[in-house]
Amino acid sequence: MLTWVFIAVTVVLGVAGQLLLKVGMSHAGSVDQIGQLFSGHYLSRVASTWQVWVGLSVYFLGALFWLVVLSRENLSSVYPFLGLTYILILLTGHWMLGEPTQWWQVVGTLLVGVGVVLVAKG
């Protein structure tokens, strides 16, 4: 039972971390060329964005919970449950960030959900 709690916490923290990172990077601005990512000016904009720091921290905390899961279960048994993040990201991206959602994204995400259910039954 505790393993499922840790999986759920990992998924929720992963989604929260990704949302914060997206908001932070929206404030920092788009990367048009890979060299721009490593420029001092751009890195200082990213580093001064609190959402990026909190997002990385939340994501790291989720990784710590995931380490607990990995210490208890087979990777092949629990890794598919991270597919739940796809479902939650699609929903939260649409509802919280106002991102457009296309029918093929919904179908693909539902297929991921079916896969998670199949793994859970096995």
C-alpha positions as CSV (number, residue, x, y, z in Angstrom):
1,M,0.0,0.0,0.0
2,L,2.8,2.4,0.9
3,T,4.4,1.9,-2.5
4,W,1.3,3.1,-4.2
5,V,1.3,6.2,-2.1
6,F,4.9,6.9,-3.1
7,I,4.0,6.3,-6.7
8,A,1.1,8.8,-6.5
9,V,3.3,11.4,-4.7
10,T,6.0,10.9,-7.4
11,V,3.4,11.5,-10.2
12,V,1.8,14.5,-8.5
13,L,5.2,16.1,-7.8
14,G,6.4,15.4,-11.3
15,V,3.3,17.1,-12.8
16,A,3.6,20.1,-10.4
17,G,7.3,20.4,-11.2
18,Q,6.7,20.4,-15.0
19,L,3.9,23.0,-14.6
20,L,6.2,25.3,-12.6
21,L,9.0,24.8,-15.1
22,K,6.7,25.7,-18.0
23,V,5.5,28.8,-16.3
24,G,9.1,29.8,-15.4
25,M,10.3,29.2,-18.9
26,S,7.4,31.2,-20.3
27,H,8.7,34.1,-18.2
28,A,12.3,33.6,-19.2
29,G,11.4,33.5,-22.9
30,S,11.7,31.1,-25.8
31,V,15.0,29.5,-26.8
32,D,15.3,30.0,-30.6
33,Q,18.8,28.5,-31.0
34,I,20.7,26.1,-28.8
35,G,23.6,28.5,-28.3
36,Q,21.1,30.9,-26.8
37,L,20.5,28.5,-23.9
38,F,24.1,28.8,-22.8
39,S,24.4,32.5,-23.1
40,G,25.0,34.4,-19.9
41,H,22.1,36.7,-20.5
42,Y,19.6,34.0,-21.0
43,L,20.9,31.8,-18.1
44,S,20.6,34.8,-15.8
45,R,17.0,35.3,-16.9
46,V,16.3,31.6,-16.2
47,A,18.1,31.7,-12.9
48,S,16.1,34.7,-11.8
49,T,12.8,33.0,-12.4
50,W,11.5,31.6,-9.1
51,Q,9.2,29.2,-10.8
52,V,12.1,27.4,-12.4
53,W,13.9,27.0,-9.0
54,V,10.7,25.8,-7.3
55,G,9.9,23.5,-10.3
56,L,13.3,21.9,-10.2
57,S,13.1,21.5,-6.4
58,V,9.6,19.9,-6.6
59,Y,10.8,17.6,-9.5
60,F,13.8,16.6,-7.4
61,L,11.6,15.9,-4.4
62,G,9.5,13.6,-6.7
63,A,12.7,11.9,-7.7
64,L,13.5,11.1,-4.1
65,F,10.1,9.5,-3.6
66,W,10.7,7.6,-6.8
67,L,13.9,6.2,-5.3
68,V,11.9,4.8,-2.5
69,V,9.6,3.1,-5.0
70,L,12.6,1.7,-6.8
71,S,14.1,0.3,-3.6
72,R,10.9,-1.7,-3.1
73,E,9.7,-2.9,-6.5
74,N,10.8,-4.1,-9.9
75,L,11.4,-1.2,-12.3
76,S,9.4,-3.0,-15.0
77,S,6.4,-3.2,-12.7
78,V,6.2,0.4,-11.5
79,Y,7.7,2.4,-14.3
80,P,4.6,2.3,-16.5
81,F,2.7,4.1,-13.7
82,L,4.7,7.2,-14.6
83,G,2.5,7.2,-17.7
84,L,-0.1,8.8,-15.4
85,T,1.9,12.0,-15.7
86,Y,0.9,12.2,-19.4
87,I,-2.7,12.2,-18.5
88,L,-2.4,14.7,-15.7
89,I,-0.1,17.0,-17.9
90,L,-2.7,17.0,-20.7
91,L,-5.5,17.9,-18.3
92,T,-3.5,20.5,-16.3
93,G,-1.9,22.0,-19.3
94,H,-5.4,22.5,-20.8
95,W,-7.1,23.7,-17.7
96,M,-4.4,25.6,-15.9
97,L,-2.2,26.9,-18.7
98,G,-4.9,27.3,-21.3
99,E,-3.1,25.1,-23.8
100,P,-5.1,23.9,-26.8
101,T,-5.9,20.2,-26.8
102,Q,-6.4,18.2,-30.0
103,W,-8.4,15.0,-30.4
104,W,-5.3,12.9,-31.2
105,Q,-3.7,14.1,-28.0
106,V,-6.7,12.9,-26.0
107,V,-6.8,9.5,-27.8
108,G,-3.1,9.0,-27.4
109,T,-3.3,9.9,-23.7
110,L,-6.3,7.5,-23.2
111,L,-4.2,4.8,-24.8
112,V,-1.4,5.5,-22.3
113,G,-4.1,5.2,-19.5
114,V,-5.3,1.9,-20.9
115,G,-1.7,0.7,-20.8
116,V,-1.3,1.7,-17.2
117,V,-4.4,-0.2,-16.3
118,L,-3.2,-3.3,-18.1
119,V,0.1,-3.2,-16.3
120,A,-1.7,-2.7,-13.0
121,K,-3.8,-5.8,-13.6
122,G,-0.7,-7.8,-14.4
